[in-house]
Amino acid sequence: MLQIAGLIIVLLLVGGGLVLTAGPAAMEALPFELALIGGAAFGTVLIGNSPDVAREAFAGFARAFRGAKWQRADYGDLFTLLGTLMRKAKRGGFVAIEADIETPEESEAFRAAPRILEDTAARTLICDAFRLMALDLADPARADQRMEQAINAQLDRRLKAVGALNTLADALPALGIVAAVLGIIRTMGAIDQDPAILGAMIGAALLGTFLGVFLAYGLVGPIAARYAQIVEEEAGFLDTVRAVLRSFGEGVAPALALELARTGLPPGLQPEAGPSQPVKLHRVA
């Protein structure tokens, strides 16, 4: 993966430079400085955020390297699932899909898309939208408003986690300075030592500043930026659900609702038009 390759390059170049230029005292101090700055950084995230946001922020480190959850195949499964439910509802009314939306874990349509079934946000969005359309046939816009609220709530929670990572990146240089000051205080306590010893101690102290700046701009900042992109990409999956069901609620035929949503996706995520979203071309005389 591209992000892992980038991480390896950064660590090799910066870490290699540190090994070649730092003295033995700095290398001996490296674990302590990392533990000090890392522990303080962990604490600042816990102080400044709710438990859910902090948990989401820490999970963002892994998500940044794993990539977005929804791929092209998942969009194909989504269109097949929505097409099946919409056609059943159109033929037999919403009562025909009542079992599907009330107990999705027992629905053949949902079981054919296991990743969607396992995802609480996507599954709940689909079921709630159909349920609202069934309860309020005269106002399909109500279901669209509910979907918008649900997507915004999901997006807001995850963007707070992105903000927490950005705040951490901003704080790391200052935490590095704190670590450096502690090293200088230790050095001043040994001011009567040989200049060579003092030089090594000062170099080890400055290691804190180096680590704070490196972690902020070389790791946490880029990870926060990548995670923000992933949040937006995954929100696009829920937006696709909303686009399809909004069209269906407005009376658009299921095949056309799916095709309109499909063509609005980025080329790399567009599933091929198939039985669930047929495209019919008519010759103009």
N, C-alpha and C positions, 0 to 999 in steps of 0.2 A: 504494500500500500504506500501511496505517495507520502502520507504524513509520517509513517514509520521510517521511510528512507530519509526524509528531512531531519527527523530526530537523530538518526544515526550520524548524519553528516555534521550536525551542530555539535553533538557530543564528541565526535572524533576530533573536530577542528579545535573547539574551545578546550575540551578536556586534554587533548594532546598538547596544546599550547601551555596549559597550566602545568602539566607534568614536566615539560621541558624547561620552563622558566622559573617555577617556584622552587624554593629551597626545601630541605628536609623538614624544617620547622613548620613551614606552611602546609606541607602534605600531612604532617602529623596532626595539625590542627583542623584539617579538612572535615573529618567526621563530626567533630564537636561543632564546628561552624554550621554545617549542614543540619545537624540535629537542632541547634539553637534557632536558626532562621526558619527551618521547616516546622518546628513545633510552634513557634510564635505565629507563623502564617496560618497553621491549622486552627489555632485559637482565635485569630481575628475573624476567620470565616464563621466560627461558632458564635462569637459575640455579636456579629453584625447581621445575623440572619436567623430566620425560624428554622426549626429542625428539618422541615421538608425542603426548604430552599437550600440549606447547607448540604443535605444529602444529595439533592439534584446537582449541586455545584461540584461536589467531589466525584459524582458519577460522570460528570462532563469530561473529566480527564480521559476516561476510557472511551467514552462515546466519540471524542474527537478523533481518536485513532481507528475506531471500529467503523465509523462512517454512518450515514443515514440508514435508518431501519428499513424503509420502504424502497424496493427496487422495481424494475420493470415487470417482473413476474408477479409481484404483489398487486400492481395496478391491474394486471390481467385478471387475477383472482377477484379483485374488487369489482371490476366491471361485470364479470360473470355472476357474482353474488347479487349485485344490485339489479342486473338484468333479470335474473330469476325471480327475485322478489317483486319487482315492478310488473312483470308479465303476469305473475300469479294474482297480484292485486288488481290488475286491469281486467283480467278474465273473471275472477270470482269475487271481487271486492276485497276490502281490507281484512274481512273475516277469514279469507283464504290464507293469509300469512300471519294470523294471530299466534299460532303455535310457534312459528319461526321467530317472531320478535319477542315473545314472552319467555320462551325457553330456547335461546339460540344454541346452547350447548347440545341440545337434542335435535337440532335442525340439520337436515342433510345439506341444505344450501350453505349454512355456516360451516359445517364440518368439512366441506369441500375447499374452504379457505381457512385453514387452521391458524395461520399467523394473524389474520384479522379477528378470528374468534378469540384468540388469546390476548389481544390488545384491548384493554378495557376502554380506552378513549374512543377508538374506532367502532368497536362493537356497540357501545352505549349510544354513540351519536346516531348510528344507523337505526337502531331499535327505537330510540326516543323519537326520531323524526317520523318514522312510519306510524308510531303510536299516536303522535299528535295529529298527523294528517287524517288518521282514522277517526279521531274524536272530534275534529273540527273541519269537516269537509268544505264548509262555506268560506274558510279563511286559511288557505294553504300557506299564506305568508307567515302565520304564527309559527309553523314548524321551521321555516327558514330563519326567523328571528331567534328561535331557541338554538338552532345549530350555530348561528353566529356567536351567541353568548357562550356556548360550550367551547367553541374553538378559541375564542378570545381568552377565556379563563385558563384553558390549557396552555396557550401561548404566553400569557402573562406570568404564570408560575415558572415556566422554563426560562423566560427572558430575565426574571429576577435572578435565576441561577447564573445566567451569563453575566449579569451586572455584578454578582458576587465575585466571579472570577476576574472581571476587569478591575474591581476594587482591590482584590488581592494583588494583581499585577502592579497597581499603583503603589501599594503599600510595601512591596518587597524591597525596593531600593532603600526606603527608610529603615526597615528592619535590618538590612545589611549594614547601615550606618550604626545602628544600635550595637550590633555585634562587633563592629570595628571599634567603637568607643570602649566597649568592655575590654577588648584586647589592649587598647592604649592604656586604660586604667591599670591593667595587669603589668604592662611594660613599665609604667611610671613607678610601680612598686619595686621594680628591679633596676632603678636608674643607676645604681652603683656598680652594675655589672659591666663586663667588657663590651666595648662597642660592637664587636661581632655578634655577641649574644643579643644585645639590644636590637641590632638590625634584623636579626632573624625573628625576634618577637614582634617588631613593628610590621614586618612583612606578613606574619601570620595574622596580625590584627587587621591589616588591609584586605585580607582574604574575605572578610565578612562583607565589605563593600562590593568586592568583585562578584561574590555569589549573589548578593541581593540584586544587582543590576542584571547579571546574566539570567537568573531565574525569572525576573520580571519581563525582560524583552526578548530573551531567547527561548523561553518555554511557556510560562503561564499566559503571557499576552497573546502569542500565536494560537495557543490552545483555546483561549476564550473566543478569539475571532473565528476559528474553525467550528467550535461548538455552536456559535450563533448562526453560522450557515446551516448546520445540521438541523437546528431548531426550525429554521424557516423552511427547509426542504421537507421535514416531516409534517409541518403544519400544512404544506401543500397537499398532502394525502387527504387530510380532513377537509380541506377546501374543495377537493375534487368530489368527495361524498356530498358535500353541500350543494355544489353546482348541479350534480346529476339529480338529486332529489328536489331541488328547487324547480328545475325544469319540469320534472314529472308532476309536481304539485300544481304547476301552472297549466297542465293539460298536454304537455309535449309527449309524443309517443316515446316509449322506452328506448327504442333503437336510436332515435334522433337525440334524445337526452344524453345517451352514452357517447354518441359520436361527437356531439358538441363539446363534451368534457374531454374526450380523448384528444381531439385536435388542439385543445388548449394547453396540453402538457408539453414540457420540454421534449425534444425529439428522443433523447436517451431514455425517457421514461414511458413513451407512448407504446402501449401494447398494440399488436397488429389487430386490425378489424377482423372479427370472427363471428361465429354464430350469435354471440351475446350482443354484438354491436354491428349488425350488417350495414353495408353501404350499398344503396341501390342507385344506379346511374340510369337516367332516362334520356333517350335520344330526342333531340329537338328537331322537329320536322322542318 
